[in-house]
Amino acid sequence: MGSAQGSVALGATGSIIFGVDGKKENGFAVVRRFAKANRSGALTEVMKTANSWILPSQVKGIADLEPGTWLIAEVDGSIAVKLGAQYG
């Protein structure tokens, strides 16, 4: 995400120090099940999976996924705030 830092002077001998840091990480995976007795072969199934790959934000409902498909998403984020005063 980003960060910001700075300080504000309080006369000749003091200041206020502040900062904000934030980050966001996400990942997703597509897991697809196909029948053991599938005669089309593994290459065809891999191609079908690659062609049906969509982002989690594009899924509006179950009809947007092929049968036997799971969409796994993970989002991790954090924010840190720093505030301090210095005198002298």
Helices and strands as residue ranges (DSSP letters): E 2-10, E 14-32, H 42-51, G 56-58, G 62-64, E 69-87
